[in-house]
Amino acid sequence: MDKKKRLNYSSEALNKAIGAVQAGMPVKTASKKYNVPRATLQDKVKGRTLLGKKCGPETTLTEPEESLLVQWLFDISKRGFPATKKQVLDSVQLLLKELGRTNKFTDGRPGRKWYELFLKRHPELTTRIPQNHLAQEPS
């Protein structure tokens, strides 16, 4: 069974398509012209889904909180102590506990899926395997 092909469109294209529909262009025509899915365009125009809102549930951490986490990861990495996956997950668990925020994680700790999606949301982060660079003694 083939998966459906998802269209890649920018928010600018979506806004132009919405403007065209509001100006009187049929939804189907605007959809083809701006390469935006017809159903998505229809939902946005009729107000069933909000502009700027992504599909799926909200993330556990807000955008500013995730930005601070990313900045912290870069800061400690620059100091020579890159964080491991375990440290990132522990830090998020501690942060949520201190904020007193309820979450859907098992035992309040994010898992593998959250970590993978966090990395996907922040492509500027990479995972690397550390290497030992020992100085060799002269022969």
Backbone torsions as a table, in degrees:
resi	resn	phi	psi	omega
1	MET	NA	125.5	-178.9
2	ASP	-80.5	143.1	174.1
3	LYS	-79.6	152.6	177.1
4	LYS	-71.1	141.7	178.0
5	LYS	-79.2	128.2	179.6
6	ARG	-92.7	135.0	177.8
7	LEU	-80.6	137.4	173.8
8	ASN	-97.4	117.2	179.6
9	TYR	-137.8	151.9	-179.1
10	SER	-90.0	162.6	177.1
11	SER	-65.8	-28.0	177.2
12	GLU	-64.8	-44.0	178.7
13	ALA	-64.0	-40.5	178.6
14	LEU	-62.4	-45.2	179.5
15	ASN	-63.2	-40.2	177.7
16	LYS	-64.5	-41.7	179.7
17	ALA	-64.1	-42.0	178.0
18	ILE	-62.5	-43.1	178.0
19	GLY	-61.6	-40.1	179.6
20	ALA	-65.5	-41.3	179.3
21	VAL	-66.0	-41.9	179.4
22	GLN	-66.3	-25.1	177.4
23	ALA	-84.2	-2.8	175.7
24	GLY	117.2	-5.4	179.5
25	MET	-73.5	140.1	176.6
26	PRO	-62.4	147.5	-178.0
27	VAL	-58.1	-43.0	-178.0
28	LYS	-62.0	-41.8	179.8
29	THR	-65.9	-46.0	179.9
30	ALA	-63.7	-37.2	179.4
31	SER	-60.5	-46.5	-179.9
32	LYS	-70.1	-41.5	-176.7
33	LYS	-63.7	-41.6	-175.5
34	TYR	-102.2	4.8	177.1
35	ASN	57.3	45.1	177.8
36	VAL	-116.3	136.5	179.6
37	PRO	-55.8	136.0	-177.1
38	ARG	-58.3	-45.7	-177.9
39	ALA	-63.6	-40.2	178.3
40	THR	-62.4	-47.0	-179.9
41	LEU	-61.2	-44.5	179.8
42	GLN	-62.0	-44.1	179.3
43	ASP	-63.1	-39.9	-179.9
44	LYS	-68.6	-43.2	-178.6
45	VAL	-65.1	-41.1	-178.2
46	LYS	-82.4	-4.9	177.2
47	GLY	81.6	14.1	178.5
48	ARG	-71.5	-31.6	174.3
49	THR	-127.6	146.8	-176.6
50	LEU	-80.5	149.2	174.3
51	LEU	-68.3	140.6	178.2
52	GLY	82.8	-10.2	179.7
53	LYS	-89.4	131.6	178.6
54	LYS	-88.8	161.0	177.7
55	CYS	-69.6	156.0	174.9
56	GLY	91.0	176.8	-178.3
57	PRO	-72.2	161.7	177.0
58	GLU	-66.8	151.5	175.9
59	THR	-73.9	154.8	-177.9
60	THR	-66.0	-44.8	176.2
61	LEU	-94.0	145.8	177.0
62	THR	-73.4	167.3	178.6
63	GLU	-58.3	-46.2	178.3
64	PRO	-62.0	-36.4	178.8
65	GLU	-67.1	-40.8	177.8
66	GLU	-66.9	-36.5	177.6
67	SER	-63.1	-41.2	177.1
68	LEU	-64.1	-39.9	177.5
69	LEU	-62.5	-44.2	178.5
70	VAL	-62.0	-44.1	179.6
71	GLN	-62.1	-42.1	178.6
72	TRP	-61.7	-41.5	179.2
73	LEU	-62.4	-40.1	177.4
74	PHE	-67.2	-41.2	-178.7
75	ASP	-62.1	-47.6	-178.7
76	ILE	-70.3	-29.6	177.6
77	SER	-67.4	-40.5	178.5
78	LYS	-63.4	-28.2	179.8
79	ARG	-83.7	0.4	176.1
80	GLY	94.3	12.2	-179.8
81	PHE	-127.7	70.2	-179.3
82	PRO	-62.3	143.0	-177.8
83	ALA	-78.8	144.1	174.2
84	THR	-88.1	168.6	177.4
85	LYS	-58.0	-43.2	-179.7
86	LYS	-60.4	-42.7	-180.0
87	GLN	-64.6	-39.3	178.6
88	VAL	-63.5	-48.0	-179.2
89	LEU	-64.2	-40.8	177.0
90	ASP	-62.8	-40.5	-179.7
91	SER	-64.6	-41.6	178.9
92	VAL	-65.1	-42.5	178.5
93	GLN	-60.5	-45.3	179.1
94	LEU	-64.1	-42.4	178.8
95	LEU	-60.4	-46.8	-179.8
96	LEU	-64.7	-36.2	178.9
97	LYS	-66.7	-43.5	-179.9
98	GLU	-67.9	-34.3	178.3
99	LEU	-76.0	-16.2	-178.4
100	GLY	69.5	26.1	-176.9
101	ARG	-90.6	133.6	175.8
102	THR	-75.4	149.5	179.3
103	ASN	-146.8	169.6	-175.5
104	LYS	-96.0	6.1	-177.5
105	PHE	-74.3	148.9	174.5
106	THR	-67.6	126.1	-178.4
107	ASP	57.9	23.1	177.7
108	GLY	72.2	11.2	-177.7
109	ARG	-116.3	128.0	178.5
110	PRO	-63.4	156.0	-178.4
111	GLY	-114.2	-165.1	-177.2
112	ARG	-58.1	-43.7	-177.2
113	LYS	-63.2	-43.9	178.9
114	TRP	-60.8	-44.2	-178.3
115	TYR	-61.0	-45.0	179.3
116	GLU	-62.5	-42.9	180.0
117	LEU	-70.0	-33.5	175.8
118	PHE	-62.0	-45.6	178.2
119	LEU	-64.5	-34.9	179.2
120	LYS	-69.0	-36.4	177.9
121	ARG	-71.4	-21.8	-177.7
122	HIS	-127.3	76.9	-176.2
123	PRO	-65.2	-12.3	177.7
124	GLU	-70.3	-16.7	175.8
125	LEU	-89.2	142.4	176.4
126	THR	-133.6	155.6	173.6
127	THR	-104.6	136.4	-179.3
128	ARG	-136.0	152.8	175.9
129	ILE	-95.6	120.9	-178.4
130	PRO	-68.6	150.5	179.5
131	GLN	-123.7	143.3	174.3
132	ASN	-83.2	130.8	176.0
133	HIS	-117.9	87.2	-179.3
134	LEU	-89.8	139.1	177.4
135	ALA	-72.2	132.0	-179.9
136	GLN	-88.0	141.1	178.2
137	GLU	-74.7	141.3	178.3
138	PRO	-64.3	142.2	-177.7
139	SER	-80.3	NA	NA
